[in-house]
Amino acid sequence: MARSIRIQSAGAYYHVMARGIGQQPIFHDDEDRRFFLHTLSQACAMTGWRVHAWVLMKNHYHLFLQTPEPNLVAGMAWLQNALTRRYNVRHSKSGRLFGDRYKAVVVEGADPYHYQTLMDYIHLNPVRARLIRPKAGKSVQAYPWSSLAAGYALPPKQRAPWLDAASGLQAFNLPDTAAGRRQMVKRLDRRALSEEIKNCGVPPLPAEVDARSSHLRRGWYWGTQAFGEAMRKLAGAVVGKQTPKSRNNRGHPHGEQQAESWLKQGLKAAGLKPVEVGILKGSDARKLLLADLLWRRTTVSQEWLAEKLAMKSAANVSQQLRRLDRKKVRAQAPEALRGFLDQTEL
């Protein structure tokens, strides 16, 4: 069976889900969960994604994210591959971590109802899994590995910068104050107490809605029928224009186009001509800092970096970046290059 097309557009919202292969755990302990959030943070820095909600379960995860640029496919490819590599290294394993292709339901995020229902569905996942028992007096906030406890219940300075909690609170007409955050938690606790556990947070579907197409977890979009029609037209337009390059998401701001631009600017700031790059050692401070920038802030591969910066191989790039002492190497770089790097972080 042919794979369904990924609908990508600037500003699109998605409900992304991925499970361990054969329903096996992808999180064995809290360190695995911290690894995941660190890797997600890197993916957001590379792609510009804004995450509106997340939850980590034992054998799967849920993300409600927005892509200001049409780069879901490139970002998810990096995220899933990085998570697999890091998991395998930590647990001395090999092979695949995730099972079937990740699910990405495109969401009508601008519509309050569909935004709110997805937010609640994600945050109430621990209740459906019976990890939180509201009738025993437990709050949904007691589950630590979701954006409720680790984001919405916290003041802004304590949240991850990639979590768009301000938009989430605003969607429920709640201020980003201590009182507003308490209301966010209390509202979910009331819902957890009042609904049947197995369907907690799962909205009833009107009879006229085909759940095979529009559903939080089973369909390919979550929104009104008009939104579904618009997405079908967009999908048709993408199929008509698609080329191998567009399938790889090249040419978008956080992809090759941005990487090429930053590489050109960075070499100029470093006082290097492109022809000089191949003469320098792979451990040259200027090359390392540029490789680090492009790896953290764009979706290009380590093979691409190895070729463009004459660093032998992707394995060499990976090894050099793992060993990189950014502060020490920055001290060896020209002032103009340090200034350029600072500008890209703004």
Short mmCIF file of the C-alpha atoms (twelve columns), coordinates in Angstrom:
data_MODEL
# 
_entry.id   MODEL 
# 
loop_
_atom_site.group_PDB 
_atom_site.id 
_atom_site.type_symbol 
_atom_site.label_atom_id 
_atom_site.label_alt_id 
_atom_site.label_comp_id 
_atom_site.label_asym_id 
_atom_site.label_seq_id 
_atom_site.Cartn_x 
_atom_site.Cartn_y 
_atom_site.Cartn_z 
_atom_site.pdbx_PDB_model_num 
ATOM 1   C CA . MET A 1   0.000   0.000  0.000  1 
ATOM 2   C CA . ALA A 2   1.322   3.451  -0.932 1 
ATOM 3   C CA . ARG A 3   2.142   5.764  1.926  1 
ATOM 4   C CA . SER A 4   -0.217  8.653  2.530  1 
ATOM 5   C CA . ILE A 5   1.155   12.060 1.639  1 
ATOM 6   C CA . ARG A 6   2.383   14.384 4.352  1 
ATOM 7   C CA . ILE A 7   0.598   17.715 4.101  1 
ATOM 8   C CA . GLN A 8   3.093   20.479 4.811  1 
ATOM 9   C CA . SER A 9   2.370   24.193 4.907  1 
ATOM 10  C CA . ALA A 10  3.623   27.253 6.741  1 
ATOM 11  C CA . GLY A 11  1.875   27.602 10.098 1 
ATOM 12  C CA . ALA A 12  0.302   24.126 10.022 1 
ATOM 13  C CA . TYR A 13  -0.633  22.325 13.250 1 
ATOM 14  C CA . TYR A 14  -0.183  18.575 13.777 1 
ATOM 15  C CA . HIS A 15  -0.951  15.841 16.269 1 
ATOM 16  C CA . VAL A 16  2.129   13.627 16.025 1 
ATOM 17  C CA . MET A 17  2.270   10.139 17.577 1 
ATOM 18  C CA . ALA A 18  4.914   7.414  17.474 1 
ATOM 19  C CA . ARG A 19  5.105   4.019  19.190 1 
ATOM 20  C CA . GLY A 20  7.904   1.611  19.975 1 
ATOM 21  C CA . ILE A 21  8.406   -1.277 17.588 1 
ATOM 22  C CA . GLY A 22  6.192   -4.204 18.581 1 
ATOM 23  C CA . GLN A 23  4.624   -2.015 21.292 1 
ATOM 24  C CA . GLN A 24  7.955   -2.215 23.150 1 
ATOM 25  C CA . PRO A 25  8.954   0.549  25.606 1 
ATOM 26  C CA . ILE A 26  10.793  3.581  24.266 1 
ATOM 27  C CA . PHE A 27  11.220  5.041  27.768 1 
ATOM 28  C CA . HIS A 28  12.734  2.793  30.433 1 
ATOM 29  C CA . ASP A 29  13.479  5.465  33.017 1 
ATOM 30  C CA . ASP A 30  13.480  9.203  33.598 1 
ATOM 31  C CA . GLU A 31  16.860  9.576  31.939 1 
ATOM 32  C CA . ASP A 32  15.337  8.282  28.684 1 
ATOM 33  C CA . ARG A 33  12.585  10.876 29.051 1 
ATOM 34  C CA . ARG A 34  15.090  13.668 29.660 1 
ATOM 35  C CA . PHE A 35  17.000  12.508 26.556 1 
ATOM 36  C CA . PHE A 36  13.768  12.766 24.565 1 
ATOM 37  C CA . LEU A 37  13.007  16.311 25.716 1 
ATOM 38  C CA . HIS A 38  16.600  17.391 25.053 1 
ATOM 39  C CA . THR A 39  16.403  15.944 21.532 1 
ATOM 40  C CA . LEU A 40  13.010  17.569 20.951 1 
ATOM 41  C CA . SER A 41  14.510  20.883 22.065 1 
ATOM 42  C CA . GLN A 42  17.256  20.474 19.456 1 
ATOM 43  C CA . ALA A 43  14.699  19.621 16.762 1 
ATOM 44  C CA . CYS A 44  12.702  22.760 17.599 1 
ATOM 45  C CA . ALA A 45  15.847  24.902 17.394 1 
ATOM 46  C CA . MET A 46  16.610  23.428 13.972 1 
ATOM 47  C CA . THR A 47  13.131  23.759 12.533 1 
ATOM 48  C CA . GLY A 48  11.482  26.649 14.357 1 
ATOM 49  C CA . TRP A 49  8.684   24.369 15.604 1 
ATOM 50  C CA . ARG A 50  6.391   25.556 18.395 1 
ATOM 51  C CA . VAL A 51  5.074   22.793 20.672 1 
ATOM 52  C CA . HIS A 52  1.657   23.405 22.217 1 
ATOM 53  C CA . ALA A 53  1.365   20.163 24.211 1 
ATOM 54  C CA . TRP A 54  3.237   16.909 24.765 1 
ATOM 55  C CA . VAL A 55  3.082   13.745 26.838 1 
ATOM 56  C CA . LEU A 56  5.518   10.853 27.192 1 
ATOM 57  C CA . MET A 57  4.079   7.408  27.936 1 
ATOM 58  C CA . LYS A 58  5.998   4.141  28.319 1 
ATOM 59  C CA . ASN A 59  5.842   2.940  24.709 1 
ATOM 60  C CA . HIS A 60  4.716   6.037  22.817 1 
ATOM 61  C CA . TYR A 61  4.594   9.822  22.776 1 
ATOM 62  C CA . HIS A 62  2.188   12.538 21.636 1 
ATOM 63  C CA . LEU A 63  3.086   16.013 20.347 1 
ATOM 64  C CA . PHE A 64  0.795   18.892 19.411 1 
ATOM 65  C CA . LEU A 65  3.072   21.079 17.354 1 
ATOM 66  C CA . GLN A 66  3.005   23.919 14.868 1 
ATOM 67  C CA . THR A 67  5.437   24.333 11.964 1 
ATOM 68  C CA . PRO A 68  5.933   28.018 11.044 1 
ATOM 69  C CA . GLU A 69  7.779   26.658 8.004  1 
ATOM 70  C CA . PRO A 70  6.641   23.627 5.943  1 
ATOM 71  C CA . ASN A 71  9.238   21.276 7.408  1 
ATOM 72  C CA . LEU A 72  7.414   18.540 9.332  1 
ATOM 73  C CA . VAL A 73  8.967   15.700 7.307  1 
ATOM 74  C CA . ALA A 74  12.578  16.888 7.574  1 
ATOM 75  C CA . GLY A 75  12.213  17.688 11.267 1 
ATOM 76  C CA . MET A 76  10.573  14.369 12.140 1 
ATOM 77  C CA . ALA A 77  13.187  12.440 10.162 1 
ATOM 78  C CA . TRP A 78  15.903  14.089 12.226 1 
ATOM 79  C CA . LEU A 79  14.023  13.665 15.515 1 
ATOM 80  C CA . GLN A 80  13.198  9.964  15.073 1 
ATOM 81  C CA . ASN A 81  16.688  9.109  13.818 1 
ATOM 82  C CA . ALA A 82  18.418  11.040 16.618 1 
ATOM 83  C CA . LEU A 83  16.195  9.413  19.245 1 
ATOM 84  C CA . THR A 84  16.941  5.944  17.850 1 
ATOM 85  C CA . ARG A 85  20.705  6.508  17.761 1 
ATOM 86  C CA . ARG A 86  20.801  7.875  21.303 1 
ATOM 87  C CA . TYR A 87  18.548  5.139  22.669 1 
ATOM 88  C CA . ASN A 88  20.690  2.426  21.067 1 
ATOM 89  C CA . VAL A 89  23.914  3.903  22.419 1 
ATOM 90  C CA . ARG A 90  22.510  4.270  25.932 1 
ATOM 91  C CA . HIS A 91  21.018  0.776  26.071 1 
ATOM 92  C CA . SER A 92  23.678  -1.022 23.967 1 
ATOM 93  C CA . LYS A 93  21.128  -2.008 21.350 1 
ATOM 94  C CA . SER A 94  20.860  -1.782 17.563 1 
ATOM 95  C CA . GLY A 95  18.116  -1.560 14.976 1 
ATOM 96  C CA . ARG A 96  14.814  0.284  14.979 1 
ATOM 97  C CA . LEU A 97  13.294  1.934  18.036 1 
ATOM 98  C CA . PHE A 98  9.955   2.932  16.532 1 
ATOM 99  C CA . GLY A 99  7.390   0.677  14.882 1 
ATOM 100 C CA . ASP A 100 5.227   1.817  12.015 1 
ATOM 101 C CA . ARG A 101 5.619   5.207  10.391 1 
ATOM 102 C CA . TYR A 102 4.832   8.017  12.821 1 
ATOM 103 C CA . LYS A 103 1.264   9.308  12.667 1 
ATOM 104 C CA . ALA A 104 0.785   12.991 11.842 1 
ATOM 105 C CA . VAL A 105 -2.812  14.239 11.919 1 
ATOM 106 C CA . VAL A 106 -3.089  17.740 10.474 1 
ATOM 107 C CA . VAL A 107 -5.144  19.901 12.858 1 
ATOM 108 C CA . GLU A 108 -7.366  22.944 12.427 1 
ATOM 109 C CA . GLY A 109 -5.445  24.714 15.153 1 
ATOM 110 C CA . ALA A 110 -7.002  28.108 14.492 1 
ATOM 111 C CA . ASP A 111 -10.403 26.742 15.525 1 
ATOM 112 C CA . PRO A 112 -10.850 26.933 19.336 1 
ATOM 113 C CA . TYR A 113 -12.823 23.685 19.650 1 
ATOM 114 C CA . HIS A 114 -10.325 21.524 17.776 1 
ATOM 115 C CA . TYR A 115 -7.357  23.177 19.490 1 
ATOM 116 C CA . GLN A 116 -8.861  22.711 22.961 1 
ATOM 117 C CA . THR A 117 -9.968  19.113 22.443 1 
ATOM 118 C CA . LEU A 118 -6.516  18.064 21.265 1 
ATOM 119 C CA . MET A 119 -4.852  19.817 24.199 1 
ATOM 120 C CA . ASP A 120 -7.118  18.001 26.668 1 
ATOM 121 C CA . TYR A 121 -6.762  14.678 24.864 1 
ATOM 122 C CA . ILE A 122 -2.975  14.832 25.239 1 
ATOM 123 C CA . HIS A 123 -2.918  16.032 28.844 1 
ATOM 124 C CA . LEU A 124 -5.493  13.429 29.925 1 
ATOM 125 C CA . ASN A 125 -3.598  10.521 28.389 1 
ATOM 126 C CA . PRO A 126 -2.173  9.435  31.793 1 
ATOM 127 C CA . VAL A 127 -5.751  9.217  33.107 1 
ATOM 128 C CA . ARG A 128 -6.838  6.936  30.255 1 
ATOM 129 C CA . ALA A 129 -3.741  4.812  30.931 1 
ATOM 130 C CA . ARG A 130 -4.739  4.651  34.640 1 
ATOM 131 C CA . LEU A 131 -1.445  6.188  35.713 1 
ATOM 132 C CA . ILE A 132 -3.443  8.941  37.409 1 
ATOM 133 C CA . ARG A 133 -6.562  8.003  39.406 1 
ATOM 134 C CA . PRO A 134 -8.675  11.142 39.927 1 
ATOM 135 C CA . LYS A 135 -11.196 9.397  42.192 1 
ATOM 136 C CA . ALA A 136 -8.349  8.535  44.552 1 
ATOM 137 C CA . GLY A 137 -7.640  12.238 44.885 1 
ATOM 138 C CA . LYS A 138 -4.791  12.443 42.353 1 
ATOM 139 C CA . SER A 139 -4.472  15.538 40.165 1 
ATOM 140 C CA . VAL A 140 -3.579  15.291 36.470 1 
ATOM 141 C CA . GLN A 141 -0.652  17.536 37.391 1 
ATOM 142 C CA . ALA A 142 0.831   14.659 39.408 1 
ATOM 143 C CA . TYR A 143 2.021   12.991 36.201 1 
ATOM 144 C CA . PRO A 144 5.412   14.701 35.655 1 
ATOM 145 C CA . TRP A 145 6.050   13.821 32.000 1 
ATOM 146 C CA . SER A 146 3.567   16.051 30.211 1 
ATOM 147 C CA . SER A 147 3.449   19.694 29.250 1 
ATOM 148 C CA . LEU A 148 0.826   20.273 31.942 1 
ATOM 149 C CA . ALA A 149 3.110   19.583 34.917 1 
ATOM 150 C CA . ALA A 150 6.336   20.536 33.114 1 
ATOM 151 C CA . GLY A 151 5.001   23.661 31.401 1 
ATOM 152 C CA . TYR A 152 1.496   24.997 31.886 1 
ATOM 153 C CA . ALA A 153 1.617   24.722 35.679 1 
ATOM 154 C CA . LEU A 154 4.930   26.618 35.797 1 
ATOM 155 C CA . PRO A 155 5.739   30.328 35.513 1 
ATOM 156 C CA . PRO A 156 7.098   31.404 32.103 1 
ATOM 157 C CA . LYS A 157 10.766  31.545 33.142 1 
ATOM 158 C CA . GLN A 158 10.702  27.881 34.202 1 
ATOM 159 C CA . ARG A 159 9.295   26.549 30.900 1 
ATOM 160 C CA . ALA A 160 11.149  25.257 27.890 1 
ATOM 161 C CA . PRO A 161 11.439  28.082 25.328 1 
ATOM 162 C CA . TRP A 162 9.917   25.896 22.601 1 
ATOM 163 C CA . LEU A 163 6.667   25.317 24.528 1 
ATOM 164 C CA . ASP A 164 4.035   27.834 23.420 1 
ATOM 165 C CA . ALA A 165 2.130   27.807 26.701 1 
ATOM 166 C CA . ALA A 166 0.979   31.392 26.168 1 
ATOM 167 C CA . SER A 167 -1.121  30.302 23.168 1 
ATOM 168 C CA . GLY A 168 -2.435  27.283 25.068 1 
ATOM 169 C CA . LEU A 169 -3.625  29.343 28.012 1 
ATOM 170 C CA . GLN A 170 -5.096  31.967 25.709 1 
ATOM 171 C CA . ALA A 171 -7.097  29.272 23.888 1 
ATOM 172 C CA . PHE A 172 -8.942  28.616 27.158 1 
ATOM 173 C CA . ASN A 173 -9.254  32.349 27.933 1 
ATOM 174 C CA . LEU A 174 -6.902  31.989 30.894 1 
ATOM 175 C CA . PRO A 175 -4.250  34.562 31.851 1 
ATOM 176 C CA . ASP A 176 -0.637  33.466 32.258 1 
ATOM 177 C CA . THR A 177 -0.756  34.132 35.992 1 
ATOM 178 C CA . ALA A 178 -0.603  31.872 39.034 1 
ATOM 179 C CA . ALA A 179 -4.416  31.966 39.226 1 
ATOM 180 C CA . GLY A 180 -4.794  31.254 35.487 1 
ATOM 181 C CA . ARG A 181 -2.405  28.316 35.659 1 
ATOM 182 C CA . ARG A 182 -4.264  26.870 38.642 1 
ATOM 183 C CA . GLN A 183 -7.496  27.155 36.671 1 
ATOM 184 C CA . MET A 184 -5.907  25.207 33.798 1 
ATOM 185 C CA . VAL A 185 -5.112  22.326 36.141 1 
ATOM 186 C CA . LYS A 186 -8.448  22.444 38.014 1 
ATOM 187 C CA . ARG A 187 -10.405 22.389 34.755 1 
ATOM 188 C CA . LEU A 188 -8.612  19.219 33.653 1 
ATOM 189 C CA . ASP A 189 -9.073  17.641 37.089 1 
ATOM 190 C CA . ARG A 190 -12.817 18.285 36.900 1 
ATOM 191 C CA . ARG A 191 -12.971 16.700 33.476 1 
ATOM 192 C CA . ALA A 192 -10.960 13.694 34.675 1 
ATOM 193 C CA . LEU A 193 -13.390 13.168 37.559 1 
ATOM 194 C CA . SER A 194 -16.532 13.541 35.496 1 
ATOM 195 C CA . GLU A 195 -15.680 11.333 32.490 1 
ATOM 196 C CA . GLU A 196 -15.340 7.593  32.043 1 
ATOM 197 C CA . ILE A 197 -11.661 6.660  32.368 1 
ATOM 198 C CA . LYS A 198 -11.216 4.878  29.021 1 
ATOM 199 C CA . ASN A 199 -12.740 7.790  27.085 1 
ATOM 200 C CA . CYS A 200 -11.460 10.647 29.250 1 
ATOM 201 C CA . GLY A 201 -10.601 13.565 27.000 1 
ATOM 202 C CA . VAL A 202 -11.946 11.851 23.882 1 
ATOM 203 C CA . PRO A 203 -14.699 14.050 22.393 1 
ATOM 204 C CA . PRO A 204 -17.883 12.513 20.991 1 
ATOM 205 C CA . LEU A 205 -18.084 12.733 17.223 1 
ATOM 206 C CA . PRO A 206 -21.189 14.043 15.453 1 
ATOM 207 C CA . ALA A 207 -22.955 11.454 13.308 1 
ATOM 208 C CA . GLU A 208 -22.097 13.306 10.102 1 
ATOM 209 C CA . VAL A 209 -18.346 13.152 10.752 1 
ATOM 210 C CA . ASP A 210 -16.427 10.219 9.262  1 
ATOM 211 C CA . ALA A 211 -13.937 9.178  11.953 1 
ATOM 212 C CA . ARG A 212 -11.835 7.415  9.317  1 
ATOM 213 C CA . SER A 213 -10.938 10.872 7.997  1 
ATOM 214 C CA . SER A 214 -11.376 13.289 10.888 1 
ATOM 215 C CA . HIS A 215 -10.367 12.071 14.310 1 
ATOM 216 C CA . LEU A 216 -7.842  12.941 16.994 1 
ATOM 217 C CA . ARG A 217 -5.978  9.674  16.555 1 
ATOM 218 C CA . ARG A 218 -7.393  7.574  13.695 1 
ATOM 219 C CA . GLY A 219 -8.063  9.981  10.841 1 
ATOM 220 C CA . TRP A 220 -5.713  12.047 8.713  1 
ATOM 221 C CA . TYR A 221 -7.064  15.437 9.836  1 
ATOM 222 C CA . TRP A 222 -8.780  16.896 12.914 1 
ATOM 223 C CA . GLY A 223 -11.030 19.808 12.028 1 
ATOM 224 C CA . THR A 224 -14.230 20.908 10.347 1 
ATOM 225 C CA . GLN A 225 -15.382 19.453 7.034  1 
ATOM 226 C CA . ALA A 226 -14.452 22.733 5.347  1 
ATOM 227 C CA . PHE A 227 -10.928 22.387 6.747  1 
ATOM 228 C CA . GLY A 228 -10.799 18.822 5.434  1 
ATOM 229 C CA . GLU A 229 -11.746 19.984 1.957  1 
ATOM 230 C CA . ALA A 230 -9.062  22.666 2.052  1 
ATOM 231 C CA . MET A 231 -6.471  20.079 3.100  1 
ATOM 232 C CA . ARG A 232 -7.524  17.760 0.273  1 
ATOM 233 C CA . LYS A 233 -6.964  20.563 -2.231 1 
ATOM 234 C CA . LEU A 234 -3.597  21.342 -0.687 1 
ATOM 235 C CA . ALA A 235 -2.627  17.672 -0.859 1 
ATOM 236 C CA . GLY A 236 -3.635  17.558 -4.517 1 
ATOM 237 C CA . ALA A 237 -1.535  20.610 -5.289 1 
ATOM 238 C CA . VAL A 238 1.470   19.074 -3.514 1 
ATOM 239 C CA . VAL A 239 1.144   15.814 -5.468 1 
ATOM 240 C CA . GLY A 240 1.011   17.734 -8.723 1 
ATOM 241 C CA . LYS A 241 4.153   19.737 -7.979 1 
ATOM 242 C CA . GLN A 242 6.168   17.210 -6.011 1 
ATOM 243 C CA . THR A 243 9.727   16.383 -7.076 1 
ATOM 244 C CA . PRO A 244 12.406  14.367 -5.293 1 
ATOM 245 C CA . LYS A 245 13.802  17.592 -3.829 1 
ATOM 246 C CA . SER A 246 10.472  18.741 -2.435 1 
ATOM 247 C CA . ARG A 247 9.902   15.337 -0.863 1 
ATOM 248 C CA . ASN A 248 13.119  15.858 1.053  1 
ATOM 249 C CA . ASN A 249 11.923  19.321 2.075  1 
ATOM 250 C CA . ARG A 250 14.914  21.086 0.594  1 
ATOM 251 C CA . GLY A 251 14.858  24.773 -0.127 1 
ATOM 252 C CA . HIS A 252 12.972  25.779 3.034  1 
ATOM 253 C CA . PRO A 253 14.426  28.291 5.526  1 
ATOM 254 C CA . HIS A 254 15.606  25.754 8.106  1 
ATOM 255 C CA . GLY A 255 16.850  23.337 5.449  1 
ATOM 256 C CA . GLU A 256 19.572  23.523 2.810  1 
ATOM 257 C CA . GLN A 257 18.760  27.061 1.704  1 
ATOM 258 C CA . GLN A 258 19.312  28.464 5.191  1 
ATOM 259 C CA . ALA A 259 22.357  26.262 5.732  1 
ATOM 260 C CA . GLU A 260 23.946  27.451 2.483  1 
ATOM 261 C CA . SER A 261 23.280  31.066 3.440  1 
ATOM 262 C CA . TRP A 262 24.701  30.714 6.947  1 
ATOM 263 C CA . LEU A 263 27.704  28.775 5.654  1 
ATOM 264 C CA . LYS A 264 28.529  31.539 3.162  1 
ATOM 265 C CA . GLN A 265 28.125  34.247 5.820  1 
ATOM 266 C CA . GLY A 266 30.045  32.229 8.394  1 
ATOM 267 C CA . LEU A 267 33.012  31.597 6.102  1 
ATOM 268 C CA . LYS A 268 33.171  35.304 5.319  1 
ATOM 269 C CA . ALA A 269 33.072  36.178 9.025  1 
ATOM 270 C CA . ALA A 270 35.806  33.584 9.649  1 
ATOM 271 C CA . GLY A 271 37.977  35.182 6.969  1 
ATOM 272 C CA . LEU A 272 37.920  32.033 4.840  1 
ATOM 273 C CA . LYS A 273 37.405  31.534 1.115  1 
ATOM 274 C CA . PRO A 274 35.531  28.370 0.070  1 
ATOM 275 C CA . VAL A 275 38.662  26.984 -1.613 1 
ATOM 276 C CA . GLU A 276 40.570  27.257 1.672  1 
ATOM 277 C CA . VAL A 277 38.144  25.029 3.575  1 
ATOM 278 C CA . GLY A 278 39.546  21.816 2.117  1 
ATOM 279 C CA . ILE A 279 43.077  22.684 3.228  1 
ATOM 280 C CA . LEU A 280 42.184  23.096 6.900  1 
ATOM 281 C CA . LYS A 281 42.065  20.238 9.393  1 
ATOM 282 C CA . GLY A 282 38.656  18.927 10.373 1 
ATOM 283 C CA . SER A 283 39.398  20.064 13.923 1 
ATOM 284 C CA . ASP A 284 39.877  23.710 12.889 1 
ATOM 285 C CA . ALA A 285 37.937  25.910 15.340 1 
ATOM 286 C CA . ARG A 286 36.213  27.858 12.576 1 
ATOM 287 C CA . LYS A 287 34.984  24.730 10.813 1 
ATOM 288 C CA . LEU A 288 33.834  23.147 14.056 1 
ATOM 289 C CA . LEU A 289 31.814  26.191 15.082 1 
ATOM 290 C CA . LEU A 290 30.118  26.392 11.691 1 
ATOM 291 C CA . ALA A 291 29.371  22.661 11.702 1 
ATOM 292 C CA . ASP A 292 27.926  22.999 15.214 1 
ATOM 293 C CA . LEU A 293 25.708  25.915 14.177 1 
ATOM 294 C CA . LEU A 294 24.353  24.200 11.067 1 
ATOM 295 C CA . TRP A 295 23.765  20.893 12.866 1 
ATOM 296 C CA . ARG A 296 21.875  22.545 15.727 1 
ATOM 297 C CA . ARG A 297 19.891  25.120 13.761 1 
ATOM 298 C CA . THR A 298 19.055  23.493 10.411 1 
ATOM 299 C CA . THR A 299 17.922  20.077 9.181  1 
ATOM 300 C CA . VAL A 300 20.911  19.282 6.949  1 
ATOM 301 C CA . SER A 301 22.573  15.904 7.469  1 
ATOM 302 C CA . GLN A 302 26.043  15.181 8.789  1 
ATOM 303 C CA . GLU A 303 26.891  13.855 5.327  1 
ATOM 304 C CA . TRP A 304 26.070  17.327 3.963  1 
ATOM 305 C CA . LEU A 305 28.283  18.959 6.604  1 
ATOM 306 C CA . ALA A 306 31.153  16.569 5.881  1 
ATOM 307 C CA . GLU A 307 31.009  17.437 2.193  1 
ATOM 308 C CA . LYS A 308 30.612  21.206 2.530  1 
ATOM 309 C CA . LEU A 309 33.213  21.632 5.295  1 
ATOM 310 C CA . ALA A 310 35.672  18.992 4.067  1 
ATOM 311 C CA . MET A 311 35.420  16.981 7.293  1 
ATOM 312 C CA . LYS A 312 36.048  13.514 5.753  1 
ATOM 313 C CA . SER A 313 32.829  11.730 6.705  1 
ATOM 314 C CA . ALA A 314 29.564  11.933 8.594  1 
ATOM 315 C CA . ALA A 315 31.100  9.739  11.309 1 
ATOM 316 C CA . ASN A 316 33.937  12.236 11.712 1 
ATOM 317 C CA . VAL A 317 31.474  15.131 11.954 1 
ATOM 318 C CA . SER A 318 29.493  13.239 14.588 1 
ATOM 319 C CA . GLN A 319 32.618  12.494 16.611 1 
ATOM 320 C CA . GLN A 320 33.914  16.069 16.408 1 
ATOM 321 C CA . LEU A 321 30.584  17.553 17.489 1 
ATOM 322 C CA . ARG A 322 30.222  15.126 20.411 1 
ATOM 323 C CA . ARG A 323 33.643  16.182 21.697 1 
ATOM 324 C CA . LEU A 324 33.140  19.882 21.033 1 
ATOM 325 C CA . ASP A 325 33.817  22.212 23.958 1 
ATOM 326 C CA . ARG A 326 31.920  25.154 22.534 1 
ATOM 327 C CA . LYS A 327 33.217  27.738 25.008 1 
ATOM 328 C CA . LYS A 328 36.860  26.720 24.546 1 
ATOM 329 C CA . VAL A 329 36.643  26.597 20.752 1 
ATOM 330 C CA . ARG A 330 34.821  29.956 20.553 1 
ATOM 331 C CA . ALA A 331 37.761  31.557 22.359 1 
ATOM 332 C CA . GLN A 332 39.997  30.483 19.460 1 
ATOM 333 C CA . ALA A 333 37.730  31.942 16.757 1 
ATOM 334 C CA . PRO A 334 37.956  35.396 15.154 1 
ATOM 335 C CA . GLU A 335 35.823  38.094 16.762 1 
ATOM 336 C CA . ALA A 336 33.798  38.545 13.553 1 
ATOM 337 C CA . LEU A 337 32.851  34.862 13.549 1 
ATOM 338 C CA . ARG A 338 31.818  35.007 17.195 1 
ATOM 339 C CA . GLY A 339 29.623  37.998 16.386 1 
ATOM 340 C CA . PHE A 340 28.018  36.168 13.480 1 
ATOM 341 C CA . LEU A 341 27.284  33.136 15.657 1 
ATOM 342 C CA . ASP A 342 25.698  35.352 18.296 1 
ATOM 343 C CA . GLN A 343 23.425  36.915 15.656 1 
ATOM 344 C CA . THR A 344 22.120  33.549 14.506 1 
ATOM 345 C CA . GLU A 345 21.073  32.684 18.056 1 
ATOM 346 C CA . LEU A 346 18.805  35.737 18.366 1 
# 
